[in-house]
Amino acid sequence: MKKTIFAMMAVAALMLGMTGCSKSDNPSPVIPEPTPNVISEDDLIGFWWDQFEYADVTEDGKAFTRVLLAVYVGSDHTGWIALGAYDDTSDDVVAVYGGPGEAGFTWRLLPGGKIQLGDPETGETYALTRGDGGAFGKSMTDASNTSMSVNNNGIAVSNANYSGTLVKADAEKAASIEQTFRARIQSNVDLVSGGKTPSGFSEDDIR
């Protein structure tokens, strides 16, 4: 009887030893990194923005200390870049650059998150490279010298005067951005063609 008990204990000890070796010899399985979320074209539709300090003067000598940079991405594969300059005295915009007429573009989402911009008049696509030089307002909103790509943090934008990431505006912020750039549309009614308004604005915005 004692021999049987000793034999069983020896077998148990041997099996425990093998189990221990198995755990130490074989490291834990590597858990693969989660695949990054791929943003679809529908996710891009809307306003994207950033606001930051930037001290300069406008062409007519008005000083400003901060700017609101906005990009509108339309469901019809058109969009535009606009820039509002502000001073420290009020929330009224000092100057507006860009907008549908001056800084409009066509867009296409490429594999890997790159956004290909193009000329809405000619259909020619722009190079996905950063631009150089130029005046503040023009170069900040020059679509032909602007590179855009999308990631989980937002739209990364780079041009001659700016390199950063825009976040998508919620409904309240989008309405505020439209209000900021509405004057640009009212002063450029000729942008309306065939009864259609520029992307991102309603008929009421130009009345």
Backbone as a printed PyTorch tensor [residue, N CA C, xyz], in Angstrom:
tensor([[[  0.8300,  -1.1960,   0.0000],
         [  0.0000,   0.0000,   0.0000],
         [  0.8680,   1.2500,   0.0000]],

        [[  1.9440,   1.2350,   0.8600],
         [  2.8410,   2.3710,   0.9290],
         [  3.5230,   2.6060,  -0.4150]],

        [[  3.9190,   1.5020,  -1.0950],
         [  4.5680,   1.6430,  -2.3920],
         [  3.6440,   2.3250,  -3.3920]],

        [[  2.3470,   1.9560,  -3.3470],
         [  1.3740,   2.5550,  -4.2760],
         [  1.2380,   4.0460,  -4.0170]],

        [[  1.1680,   4.4400,  -2.7280],
         [  1.0260,   5.8620,  -2.3770],
         [  2.2580,   6.6430,  -2.8240]],

        [[  3.4610,   6.0770,  -2.5420],
         [  4.6890,   6.7450,  -2.9550],
         [  4.7730,   6.9000,  -4.4760]],

        [[  4.3330,   5.8690,  -5.1870],
         [  4.3550,   5.9130,  -6.6450],
         [  3.4340,   7.0150,  -7.1680]],

        [[  2.2340,   7.1090,  -6.5740],
         [  1.2730,   8.1370,  -7.0040],
         [  1.8280,   9.5380,  -6.7220]],

        [[  2.4730,   9.7060,  -5.5580],
         [  3.0530,  11.0120,  -5.2120],
         [  4.1740,  11.3800,  -6.1730]],

        [[  4.9710,  10.3760,  -6.5710],
         [  6.0760,  10.6220,  -7.4950],
         [  5.5490,  11.0690,  -8.8590]],

        [[  4.4800,  10.3900,  -9.3070],
         [  3.8720,  10.7580, -10.5980],
         [  3.3170,  12.1720, -10.5350]],

        [[  2.6380,  12.5060,  -9.4120],
         [  2.0690,  13.8410,  -9.2600],
         [  3.1620,  14.9000,  -9.2620]],

        [[  4.2670,  14.6040,  -8.5460],
         [  5.3700,  15.5500,  -8.4820],
         [  5.9940,  15.7480,  -9.8560]],

        [[  6.1310,  14.6530, -10.6070],
         [  6.7020,  14.7340, -11.9390],
         [  5.8430,  15.5770, -12.8640]],

        [[  4.4980,  15.3770, -12.7700],
         [  3.5760,  16.1270, -13.6300],
         [  3.5910,  17.6180, -13.2760]],

        [[  3.6580,  17.9120, -11.9830],
         [  3.7230,  19.3180, -11.5630],
         [  4.9980,  19.9730, -12.0810]],

        [[  6.0850,  19.2080, -12.0250],
         [  7.3540,  19.7260, -12.5260],
         [  7.3020,  20.0140, -14.0030]],

        [[  6.6570,  19.1170, -14.7640],
         [  6.5410,  19.3220, -16.2070],
         [  5.6850,  20.5420, -16.5080]],

        [[  4.6110,  20.7060, -15.7190],
         [  3.7290,  21.8640, -15.9240],
         [  4.4930,  23.1520, -15.6660]],

        [[  5.2930,  23.1280, -14.5940],
         [  6.0920,  24.3150, -14.2810],
         [  7.0760,  24.6350, -15.3770]],

        [[  7.7140,  23.6320, -15.9350],
         [  8.6590,  23.8500, -17.0290],
         [  7.9470,  24.4090, -18.2480]],

        [[  6.7450,  23.8780, -18.4820],
         [  5.9930,  24.3060, -19.6530],
         [  5.6760,  25.7950, -19.5760]],

        [[  5.2860,  26.2530, -18.3790],
         [  4.9220,  27.6540, -18.2260],
         [  6.1290,  28.5730, -18.3330]],

        [[  7.2690,  28.1250, -17.8070],
         [  8.4470,  28.9800, -17.8220],
         [  9.1500,  28.9670, -19.1770]],

        [[  9.0680,  27.8400, -19.8800],
         [  9.7520,  27.7320, -21.1590],
         [  8.9950,  28.4340, -22.2860]],

        [[  7.6630,  28.5260, -22.1580],
         [  6.8460,  29.1240, -23.2090],
         [  6.2920,  30.4630, -22.7210]],

        [[  6.7640,  31.5890, -23.2620],
         [  6.2600,  32.8940, -22.8230],
         [  4.7970,  33.0740, -23.1890]],

        [[  4.1500,  34.0310, -22.5260],
         [  2.7440,  34.3160, -22.7990],
         [  2.5680,  34.7120, -24.2520]],

        [[  1.4600,  34.3210, -24.8550],
         [  1.2410,  34.6790, -26.2600],
         [  1.1790,  36.1940, -26.4290]],

        [[  1.7200,  36.6840, -27.5400],
         [  1.7100,  38.1200, -27.8240],
         [  0.3390,  38.5010, -28.3560]],

        [[ -0.2840,  39.4880, -27.6970],
         [ -1.5980,  39.9600, -28.1460],
         [ -1.3700,  41.0430, -29.1890]],

        [[ -1.8860,  40.8480, -30.3790],
         [ -1.6450,  41.8480, -31.4320],
         [ -2.2700,  43.1830, -31.0940]],

        [[ -1.6190,  44.2610, -31.5740],
         [ -2.1520,  45.5970, -31.3710],
         [ -3.4790,  45.7300, -32.1190]],

        [[ -4.4430,  46.4490, -31.5220],
         [ -5.7070,  46.6270, -32.2280],
         [ -5.5140,  47.4170, -33.5170]],

        [[ -6.2410,  47.0530, -34.5130],
         [ -6.1590,  47.7520, -35.7900],
         [ -6.7540,  49.1430, -35.6490]],

        [[ -6.0250,  50.1860, -36.0710],
         [ -6.5640,  51.5430, -35.9510],
         [ -7.8810,  51.6860, -36.7020]],

        [[ -8.7800,  52.4910, -36.1370],
         [-10.0500,  52.7200, -36.8000],
         [ -9.8120,  53.4420, -38.1190]],

        [[-10.4360,  52.9760, -39.1570],
         [-10.3290,  53.6170, -40.4550],
         [-11.5020,  54.5700, -40.5960]],

        [[-11.2100,  55.8450, -40.8070],
         [-12.2530,  56.8480, -40.9360],
         [-12.7880,  56.8090, -42.3550]],

        [[-14.0840,  56.7420, -42.4850],
         [-14.7060,  56.6610, -43.7990],
         [-14.9260,  58.0630, -44.3590]],

        [[-15.3110,  58.1130, -45.6200],
         [-15.6060,  59.3990, -46.2430],
         [-16.7460,  60.0980, -45.5190]],

        [[-17.7530,  59.3420, -45.0950],
         [-18.8810,  59.9480, -44.3790],
         [-18.4340,  60.6000, -43.0780]],

        [[-17.4380,  60.0150, -42.4280],
         [-16.9270,  60.5820, -41.1770],
         [-16.2430,  61.9260, -41.3950]],

        [[-15.7750,  62.1640, -42.6130],
         [-15.0570,  63.4070, -42.9040],
         [-15.9900,  64.5940, -43.1010]],

        [[-17.2400,  64.3430, -43.4730],
         [-18.1610,  65.4160, -43.8300],
         [-18.3860,  66.3510, -42.6470]],

        [[-18.2270,  67.6550, -42.8890],
         [-18.4730,  68.6380, -41.8440],
         [-17.3380,  69.6310, -41.7120]],

        [[-17.3450,  70.3770, -40.5930],
         [-16.3280,  71.3810, -40.3230],
         [-15.2470,  70.8260, -39.4080]],

        [[-14.0110,  71.1720, -39.7140],
         [-12.8440,  70.8170, -38.9010],
         [-12.1320,  72.1210, -38.5640]],

        [[-11.6270,  72.2640, -37.3360],
         [-11.1210,  73.5770, -36.9380],
         [ -9.9920,  73.4950, -35.9160]],

        [[ -9.2810,  74.6180, -35.8340],
         [ -8.2750,  74.8190, -34.7990],
         [ -8.2000,  76.3200, -34.5420]],

        [[ -7.9500,  76.6870, -33.3090],
         [ -7.7870,  78.0990, -32.9540],
         [ -6.5040,  78.2420, -32.1500]],

        [[ -5.7120,  79.2460, -32.4740],
         [ -4.4180,  79.3720, -31.8210],
         [ -3.9530,  80.8170, -31.8790]],

        [[ -3.0020,  81.1560, -31.0260],
         [ -2.4410,  82.5060, -30.9910],
         [ -1.5100,  82.7030, -32.1910]],

        [[ -1.6510,  83.8390, -32.8340],
         [ -0.8000,  84.1890, -33.9700],
         [ -0.8620,  85.7040, -34.1300]],

        [[  0.1800,  86.3950, -33.7400],
         [  0.2080,  87.8520, -33.7800],
         [  0.7490,  88.3380, -35.1090]],

        [[ -0.0320,  89.2090, -35.7680],
         [  0.3750,  89.7550, -37.0590],
         [ -0.5590,  90.9140, -37.3730]],

        [[ -0.4190,  91.4710, -38.5570],
         [ -1.3260,  92.5250, -39.0040],
         [ -1.8810,  92.1480, -40.3700]],

        [[ -3.0760,  92.6430, -40.6550],
         [ -3.6840,  92.3980, -41.9510],
         [ -3.0440,  93.3050, -42.9940]],

        [[ -3.4390,  93.1330, -44.2490],
         [ -2.8880,  93.9380, -45.3260],
         [ -3.1600,  95.4290, -45.1420]],

        [[ -4.3020,  95.7570, -44.4790],
         [ -4.6020,  97.1710, -44.2590],
         [ -4.1810,  97.6490, -42.8720]],

        [[ -3.3110,  96.8820, -42.2200],
         [ -2.6980,  97.3460, -40.9870],
         [ -3.4260,  97.0440, -39.6970]],

        [[ -4.4800,  96.2390, -39.7440],
         [ -5.2070,  95.8970, -38.5160],
         [ -4.4740,  94.7650, -37.7890]],

        [[ -4.2120,  94.9870, -36.5200],
         [ -3.4880,  93.9810, -35.7360],
         [ -4.4300,  92.8760, -35.2780]],

        [[ -3.9160,  91.6640, -35.2250],
         [ -4.6760,  90.5500, -34.6590],
         [ -3.7470,  89.6670, -33.8560]],

        [[ -4.3360,  88.8880, -32.9460],
         [ -3.5200,  88.0860, -32.0260],
         [ -3.8620,  86.6040, -32.0470]],

        [[ -4.9640,  86.2270, -32.6620],
         [ -5.3310,  84.8120, -32.7350],
         [ -6.0870,  84.5640, -34.0240]],

        [[ -6.0980,  83.3200, -34.4510],
         [ -6.7900,  82.9710, -35.6860],
         [ -7.6180,  81.7000, -35.4920]],

        [[ -8.6680,  81.6150, -36.2470],
         [ -9.4900,  80.4100, -36.3370],
         [ -9.3020,  79.8540, -37.7280]],

        [[ -8.7420,  78.6670, -37.8230],
         [ -8.5460,  77.9950, -39.1020],
         [ -9.6160,  76.9250, -39.2400]],

        [[-10.3660,  76.9670, -40.3290],
         [-11.4550,  76.0150, -40.5320],
         [-11.3670,  75.3870, -41.9100]],

        [[-11.6980,  74.1180, -41.9730],
         [-11.7890,  73.3970, -43.2410],
         [-13.1810,  72.7880, -43.3160]],

        [[-13.8680,  73.0600, -44.4270],
         [-15.1680,  72.4350, -44.6460],
         [-15.0100,  71.3110, -45.6540]],

        [[-15.5000,  70.1280, -45.3000],
         [-15.4680,  68.9600, -46.1830],
         [-16.8980,  68.6150, -46.5460]],

        [[-17.2500,  68.7790, -47.8160],
         [-18.6190,  68.5750, -48.2650],
         [-18.8970,  67.1660, -48.7520]],

        [[-20.1590,  66.7830, -48.6710],
         [-20.5670,  65.4450, -49.1100],
         [-20.4740,  65.2890, -50.6300]],

        [[-20.4010,  66.4140, -51.3570],
         [-20.2850,  66.3670, -52.8260],
         [-18.8270,  66.3420, -53.2800]],

        [[-17.9240,  66.0300, -52.3540],
         [-16.4830,  65.9520, -52.6380],
         [-15.8800,  67.2950, -53.0230]],

        [[-16.4690,  68.3630, -52.5050],
         [-15.8510,  69.6740, -52.5820],
         [-15.6540,  70.1790, -51.1570]],

        [[-14.8760,  71.2310, -51.0160],
         [-14.6630,  71.8090, -49.6980],
         [-13.9250,  73.1180, -49.8180]],

        [[-13.5700,  73.7050, -48.6930],
         [-12.8330,  74.9640, -48.7040],
         [-12.1090,  75.1690, -47.3800]],

        [[-11.0920,  76.0530, -47.4390],
         [-10.3240,  76.4360, -46.2660],
         [-10.6070,  77.9050, -45.9880]],

        [[-10.7800,  78.2630, -44.7300],
         [-11.0020,  79.6620, -44.3780],
         [-10.2670,  79.9970, -43.0910]],

        [[ -9.9230,  81.2590, -42.9760],
         [ -9.1730,  81.7300, -41.8160],
         [ -9.8070,  83.0130, -41.3030]],

        [[-10.1250,  83.0380, -40.0080],
         [-10.6300,  84.2450, -39.3770],
         [ -9.5940,  84.7940, -38.4110]],

        [[ -9.2880,  86.0840, -38.5190],
         [ -8.3090,  86.7210, -37.6340],
         [ -9.0410,  87.5660, -36.5980]],

        [[ -8.5910,  87.5030, -35.3320],
         [ -9.2400,  88.2080, -34.2270],
         [ -8.2060,  88.9900, -33.4300]],

        [[ -8.6750,  90.0880, -32.7700],
         [ -7.8020,  90.7730, -31.8260],
         [ -8.3150,  90.5040, -30.4080]],

        [[ -7.7350,  91.1850, -29.4270],
         [ -8.0840,  90.9280, -28.0320],
         [ -9.2640,  91.7600, -27.5390]],

        [[ -9.8090,  92.6160, -28.3840],
         [-10.8300,  93.5380, -27.9060],
         [-12.2530,  92.9840, -27.9950]],

        [[-12.4950,  92.0590, -28.9180],
         [-13.8510,  91.5200, -29.0620],
         [-13.7960,  90.1710, -29.7780]],

        [[-14.9690,  89.5790, -29.9160],
         [-15.0720,  88.3130, -30.6390],
         [-15.4450,  88.5260, -32.1000]],

        [[-15.4620,  89.7890, -32.5310],
         [-15.7450,  90.0790, -33.9310],
         [-14.4960,  89.8180, -34.7610]],

        [[-14.6950,  89.2130, -35.9150],
         [-13.5690,  88.8740, -36.7740],
         [-12.9820,  90.1470, -37.3810]],

        [[-11.6470,  90.2540, -37.3620],
         [-10.9490,  91.4080, -37.9250],
         [-10.8100,  91.2680, -39.4320]],

        [[-10.4800,  90.0740, -39.8780],
         [-10.3210,  89.8110, -41.3040],
         [-10.6350,  88.3530, -41.5840]],

        [[-11.0740,  88.1000, -42.8020],
         [-11.3860,  86.7390, -43.2380],
         [-10.6080,  86.4500, -44.5090]],

        [[ -9.9650,  85.3110, -44.5470],
         [ -9.2320,  84.8730, -45.7310],
         [ -9.8310,  83.5530, -46.2130]],

        [[ -9.7080,  83.3170, -47.5150],
         [-10.1490,  82.0360, -48.0540],
         [-11.6480,  81.9700, -48.2560]],

        [[-12.2110,  80.7990, -48.0220],
         [-13.6230,  80.5730, -48.2780],
         [-13.8350,  79.8350, -49.5860]],

        [[-15.0870,  79.5410, -49.9150],
         [-15.3780,  78.7350, -51.1070],
         [-14.8270,  79.3020, -52.4110]],

        [[-14.9200,  80.6260, -52.5950],
         [-14.4880,  81.2120, -53.8590],
         [-12.9910,  81.2920, -54.0220]],

        [[-12.2750,  81.5460, -52.9270],
         [-10.8420,  81.7750, -53.0130],
         [-10.0060,  80.5700, -52.6100]],

        [[-10.5590,  79.7150, -51.7900],
         [ -9.7760,  78.5700, -51.2960],
         [-10.5890,  77.2840, -51.3470]],

        [[-11.3280,  77.1250, -52.4340],
         [-12.1060,  75.9110, -52.6080],
         [-11.2580,  74.7720, -53.1440]],

        [[-11.7180,  73.5590, -52.9310],
         [-10.9980,  72.4000, -53.4440],
         [-11.9580,  71.2410, -53.6540]],

        [[-11.5300,  70.2850, -54.4450],
         [-12.1940,  68.9870, -54.4990],
         [-11.3630,  68.0460, -53.6400]],

        [[-11.9770,  66.9630, -53.1610],
         [-11.2180,  66.0630, -52.3000],
         [-11.5510,  64.6070, -52.5840]],

        [[-10.5570,  63.7720, -52.2550],
         [-10.7200,  62.3220, -52.4010],
         [ -9.8990,  61.6550, -51.3030]],

        [[-10.5110,  60.7150, -50.5920],
         [ -9.8200,  59.9930, -49.5260],
         [ -9.0510,  58.8300, -50.1290]],

        [[ -7.7330,  58.8250, -49.9210],
         [ -6.8640,  57.7780, -50.4520],
         [ -6.5880,  56.7240, -49.3860]],

        [[ -6.1590,  55.5320, -49.7900],
         [ -5.7700,  54.5090, -48.8080],
         [ -4.6900,  55.0470, -47.8770]],

        [[ -4.7890,  54.6870, -46.6150],
         [ -3.8020,  55.1510, -45.6530],
         [ -4.1540,  56.4670, -45.0030]],

        [[ -5.2920,  57.0610, -45.3880],
         [ -5.7430,  58.2790, -44.7360],
         [ -5.3420,  59.5800, -45.4020]],

        [[ -4.5780,  59.5180, -46.5050],
         [ -4.2350,  60.7370, -47.2060],
         [ -5.4780,  61.3070, -47.8890]],

        [[ -5.5670,  62.6340, -47.9030],
         [ -6.6770,  63.3030, -48.5810],
         [ -6.1050,  64.0280, -49.7950]],

        [[ -6.5140,  63.6050, -50.9810],
         [ -6.0340,  64.2230, -52.2140],
         [ -6.9010,  65.4280, -52.5380]],

        [[ -6.2930,  66.6040, -52.6040],
         [ -7.0140,  67.8220, -52.9450],
         [ -6.8370,  68.1350, -54.4160]],

        [[ -7.8170,  68.8360, -54.9740],
         [ -7.7500,  69.1920, -56.3840],
         [ -8.3880,  70.5380, -56.6500]],

        [[ -8.1730,  71.0470, -57.8380],
         [ -8.7260,  72.3290, -58.2770],
         [-10.1690,  72.1090, -58.7470]],

        [[-11.1340,  72.7990, -58.1300],
         [-12.5300,  72.5780, -58.5260],
         [-12.8550,  73.0690, -59.9280]],

        [[-12.0260,  73.9730, -60.4530],
         [-12.2770,  74.5030, -61.7970],
         [-11.7250,  73.5920, -62.8850]],

        [[-10.4960,  73.1310, -62.7030],
         [ -9.8260,  72.3560, -63.7540],
         [ -9.8580,  70.8540, -63.5040]],

        [[-10.0990,  70.4440, -62.2490],
         [-10.0560,  69.0280, -61.9120],
         [ -8.6560,  68.5150, -61.6660]],

        [[ -7.6680,  69.3930, -61.8270],
         [ -6.2760,  69.0010, -61.6060],
         [ -6.0380,  68.7310, -60.1160]],

        [[ -5.3240,  67.6650, -59.8110],
         [ -5.0250,  67.3470, -58.4130],
         [ -3.7490,  68.0500, -57.9790]],

        [[ -3.7100,  68.3590, -56.6760],
         [ -2.5370,  69.0230, -56.1220],
         [ -1.5860,  67.9900, -55.5390]],

        [[ -0.3030,  68.3560, -55.4770],
         [  0.6910,  67.4650, -54.8760],
         [  0.4840,  67.4120, -53.3700]],

        [[  0.7050,  66.2480, -52.7820],
         [  0.5430,  66.0870, -51.3420],
         [  1.8150,  66.5390, -50.6340]],

        [[  2.1730,  67.7980, -50.8370],
         [  3.3850,  68.3320, -50.2440],
         [  3.0890,  69.6630, -49.5770]],

        [[  3.9870,  70.0470, -48.6940],
         [  3.8450,  71.3080, -47.9880],
         [  4.3320,  72.4510, -48.8680]],

        [[  3.6060,  73.5590, -48.8150],
         [  3.9730,  74.7070, -49.6320],
         [  5.0340,  75.5610, -48.9710]],

        [[  5.4990,  76.5780, -49.7070],
         [  6.5320,  77.4780, -49.2050],
         [  6.1600,  78.9230, -49.5020]],

        [[  6.4910,  79.8020, -48.5480],
         [  6.4020,  81.2390, -48.7690],
         [  4.9950,  81.7530, -48.9680]],

        [[  4.9160,  83.0010, -49.3980],
         [  3.6310,  83.6210, -49.6430],
         [  3.1590,  84.4430, -48.4600]],

        [[  2.1770,  85.3040, -48.7070],
         [  1.6110,  86.1290, -47.6490],
         [  0.8330,  85.2710, -46.6620]],

        [[  0.6870,  85.7980, -45.4350],
         [  0.0420,  85.0160, -44.3760],
         [ -1.3180,  84.4660, -44.7950]],

        [[ -2.2480,  85.3480, -45.1390],
         [ -3.6020,  84.8920, -45.4500],
         [ -3.6550,  83.9600, -46.6380]],

        [[ -2.9380,  84.3110, -47.6960],
         [ -2.9730,  83.4950, -48.9120],
         [ -2.3670,  82.1180, -48.6820]],

        [[ -1.1970,  82.0870, -48.0460],
         [ -0.5190,  80.8060, -47.8880],
         [ -1.2150,  79.9140, -46.8640]],

        [[ -1.8530,  80.5350, -45.8670],
         [ -2.5580,  79.7330, -44.8630],
         [ -3.7740,  79.0370, -45.4640]],

        [[ -4.3620,  79.6450, -46.4740],
         [ -5.5770,  79.0820, -47.0640],
         [ -5.3760,  78.6130, -48.5050]],

        [[ -4.1320,  78.4910, -48.9210],
         [ -3.8400,  78.0600, -50.2900],
         [ -3.9660,  76.5390, -50.3880]],

        [[ -5.0560,  76.0820, -50.9780],
         [ -5.3040,  74.6370, -51.0620],
         [ -4.2590,  73.9270, -51.9000]],

        [[ -3.6960,  74.6190, -52.8880],
         [ -2.7220,  73.9660, -53.7640],
         [ -1.4020,  73.6960, -53.0500]],

        [[ -1.1580,  74.4020, -51.9410],
         [  0.0600,  74.1740, -51.1680],
         [ -0.2510,  73.6230, -49.7830]],

        [[ -1.3620,  72.9240, -49.6760],
         [ -1.7760,  72.3650, -48.3910],
         [ -1.8450,  70.8530, -48.4770]],

        [[ -1.3030,  70.2090, -47.4630],
         [ -1.3530,  68.7500, -47.3670],
         [ -2.3070,  68.3740, -46.2390]],

        [[ -3.1540,  67.3780, -46.4830],
         [ -4.1020,  66.9110, -45.4710],
         [ -4.0920,  65.3880, -45.3970]],

        [[ -4.1780,  64.8870, -44.1850],
         [ -4.3490,  63.4560, -43.9800],
         [ -5.1910,  63.2700, -42.7260]],

        [[ -5.8750,  62.1530, -42.6480],
         [ -6.7860,  61.9290, -41.5260],
         [ -6.2850,  60.7780, -40.6660]],

        [[ -6.4230,  60.9410, -39.3420],
         [ -6.0760,  59.8780, -38.4050],
         [ -7.0870,  59.8940, -37.2690]],

        [[ -6.8510,  59.1040, -36.2320],
         [ -7.8260,  59.0180, -35.1440],
         [ -7.9330,  60.3010, -34.3350]],

        [[ -6.9650,  61.1990, -34.4790],
         [ -6.9980,  62.4570, -33.7340],
         [ -7.6940,  63.5730, -34.4910]],

        [[ -7.8190,  63.4370, -35.7930],
         [ -8.4390,  64.4780, -36.5960],
         [ -7.8060,  64.5640, -37.9670]],

        [[ -7.8890,  65.7420, -38.5840],
         [ -7.2690,  65.9720, -39.8830],
         [ -5.9620,  66.7260, -39.6710]],

        [[ -4.8620,  66.1010, -40.0450],
         [ -3.5510,  66.7510, -39.9690],
         [ -3.3940,  67.6330, -41.1980]],

        [[ -3.1140,  68.9120, -40.9670],
         [ -2.9930,  69.8920, -42.0450],
         [ -1.6200,  70.5330, -41.9890]],

        [[ -1.0200,  70.7120, -43.1470],
         [  0.2960,  71.3450, -43.2000],
         [  0.3880,  72.2250, -44.4350]],

        [[  0.8200,  73.4740, -44.2220],
         [  1.1170,  74.3570, -45.3470],
         [  2.2280,  75.3120, -44.9350]],

        [[  2.3880,  76.4110, -45.6580],
         [  3.5290,  77.2880, -45.4090],
         [  3.4940,  77.9500, -44.0350]],

        [[  2.2990,  78.1950, -43.4880],
         [  2.1880,  78.9130, -42.2270],
         [  1.5900,  78.1090, -41.0840]],

        [[  1.2260,  76.8580, -41.3280],
         [  0.5520,  76.0930, -40.2810],
         [  0.8740,  74.6190, -40.4270]],

        [[  1.0620,  73.9760, -39.2900],
         [  1.2060,  72.5250, -39.2600],
         [  0.5940,  72.0510, -37.9540]],

        [[ -0.5450,  71.3860, -38.0430],
         [ -1.2390,  70.9500, -36.8420],
         [ -2.3870,  70.0360, -37.1830]],

        [[ -3.2020,  69.7340, -36.1870],
         [ -4.3260,  68.8150, -36.3600],
         [ -5.6380,  69.5160, -36.0510]],

        [[ -6.5670,  69.4550, -36.9840],
         [ -7.8930,  70.0290, -36.7990],
         [ -8.8180,  68.9850, -36.1850]],

        [[ -9.7070,  69.4270, -35.3040],
         [-10.7050,  68.5330, -34.7180],
         [-12.0570,  68.8220, -35.3590]],

        [[-12.9240,  67.8250, -35.3540],
         [-14.2330,  68.0030, -35.9840],
         [-15.1500,  68.8010, -35.0810]],

        [[-15.8660,  69.7410, -35.6780],
         [-16.7670,  70.5980, -34.9180],
         [-18.0810,  69.8750, -34.6370]],

        [[-18.6010,  70.0350, -33.4010],
         [-19.9400,  69.5470, -33.1120],
         [-20.9390,  70.5370, -33.7120]],

        [[-22.2200,  70.2740, -33.5420],
         [-23.2450,  71.0950, -34.1900],
         [-23.1490,  72.5630, -33.7700]],

        [[-22.9020,  72.8050, -32.4840],
         [-22.8270,  74.1780, -31.9930],
         [-21.6190,  74.9190, -32.5670]],

        [[-20.4810,  74.2430, -32.5760],
         [-19.2790,  74.8590, -33.1090],
         [-19.3980,  75.0720, -34.6150]],

        [[-19.9980,  74.1220, -35.3200],
         [-20.1650,  74.2640, -36.7670],
         [-21.0140,  75.4980, -37.0850]],

        [[-22.0730,  75.7200, -36.2920],
         [-22.9170,  76.8980, -36.5010],
         [-22.1270,  78.1760, -36.2440]],

        [[-21.2550,  78.1450, -35.2480],
         [-20.4210,  79.3100, -34.9340],
         [-19.4430,  79.6030, -36.0630]],

        [[-18.8640,  78.5450, -36.6280],
         [-17.9270,  78.7230, -37.7420],
         [-18.6500,  79.2970, -38.9540]],

        [[-19.8380,  78.7800, -39.2430],
         [-20.6120,  79.3230, -40.3620],
         [-20.9050,  80.7990, -40.1540]],

        [[-21.2530,  81.1610, -38.9210],
         [-21.5380,  82.5590, -38.6140],
         [-20.3060,  83.4290, -38.8470]],

        [[-19.1390,  82.9220, -38.4700],
         [-17.8960,  83.6700, -38.6250],
         [-17.6050,  83.9890, -40.0830]],

        [[-17.8490,  83.0360, -40.9630],
         [-17.4780,  83.2180, -42.3630],
         [-18.6600,  83.5920, -43.2630]],

        [[-19.8030,  83.8430, -42.6650],
         [-20.9940,  84.1840, -43.4580],
         [-20.7980,  85.4790, -44.2360]],

        [[-20.1340,  86.4740, -43.6240],
         [-19.9270,  87.7530, -44.2950],
         [-19.1640,  87.5730, -45.5970]],

        [[-18.2390,  86.6140, -45.6130],
         [-17.4730,  86.3450, -46.8260],
         [-18.4070,  85.9250, -47.9500]],

        [[-19.4020,  85.1120, -47.6300],
         [-20.3400,  84.6610, -48.6590],
         [-21.2470,  85.7970, -49.0930]],

        [[-21.6850,  86.6270, -48.1600],
         [-22.5700,  87.7340, -48.5000],
         [-21.8850,  88.7390, -49.4200]],

        [[-20.5720,  88.8640, -49.2800],
         [-19.8450,  89.8010, -50.1250],
         [-19.3840,  89.1640, -51.4350]],

        [[-19.7030,  87.8960, -51.6140],
         [-19.3260,  87.1840, -52.8370],
         [-20.5180,  86.4050, -53.3790]],

        [[-21.6290,  87.1370, -53.5590],
         [-22.8460,  86.4830, -54.0260],
         [-22.6410,  85.8570, -55.3980]],

        [[-21.6820,  86.3840, -56.1570],
         [-21.4240,  85.8320, -57.4840],
         [-20.8920,  84.4060, -57.4250]],

        [[-20.5690,  83.9130, -56.1990],
         [-20.1350,  82.5220, -56.0720],
         [-21.2840,  81.5630, -56.3340]],

        [[-22.5250,  82.0770, -56.2070],
         [-23.6950,  81.2300, -56.4000],
         [-23.9260,  81.0430, -57.8900]],

        [[-24.0240,  79.7950, -58.2940],
         [-24.1860,  79.4870, -59.7110],
         [-25.3670,  78.5520, -59.9070]],

        [[-26.2660,  78.9390, -60.7840],
         [-27.4070,  78.0750, -61.0750],
         [-28.3070,  77.8380, -59.8810]],

        [[-28.3770,  78.8030, -58.9650],
         [-29.2480,  78.6600, -57.8060],
         [-28.6680,  77.8220, -56.6960]],

        [[-27.4360,  77.3520, -56.8750],
         [-26.8130,  76.5080, -55.8520],
         [-25.8630,  77.3480, -55.0110]],

        [[-25.9170,  77.1670, -53.7120],
         [-25.0260,  77.8920, -52.8290],
         [-23.7250,  77.1270, -52.6550]],

        [[-22.6550,  77.8220, -52.2690],
         [-21.3980,  77.1190, -51.9890],
         [-21.5900,  76.1040, -50.8780]],

        [[-20.8140,  75.0310, -50.9120],
         [-20.9290,  73.9860, -49.9040],
         [-20.7260,  74.5580, -48.5140]],

        [[-21.5720,  74.1200, -47.5820],
         [-21.4140,  74.5080, -46.2000],
         [-22.2860,  75.6770, -45.7920]],

        [[-23.0270,  76.2710, -46.7100],
         [-23.8910,  77.3920, -46.3750],
         [-25.2750,  77.1760, -46.9880]],

        [[-26.2820,  77.7510, -46.3450],
         [-27.6490,  77.6150, -46.8270],
         [-28.0420,  78.8550, -47.6190]],

        [[-29.2230,  78.8000, -48.2480],
         [-29.7380,  79.9430, -48.9930],
         [-29.8400,  81.1700, -48.1020]],

        [[-30.2360,  80.9840, -46.8330],
         [-30.3930,  82.1170, -45.9190],
         [-29.0990,  82.8640, -45.6950]],

        [[-27.9700,  82.1840, -45.8580],
         [-26.6820,  82.8030, -45.5900],
         [-26.3200,  83.8810, -46.6010]],

        [[-26.9630,  83.8960, -47.7650],
         [-26.5850,  84.8730, -48.7820],
         [-27.7220,  85.8550, -49.0740]],

        [[-28.7760,  85.8220, -48.2640],
         [-29.8830,  86.7660, -48.4750],
         [-29.6230,  88.0580, -47.7370]]])
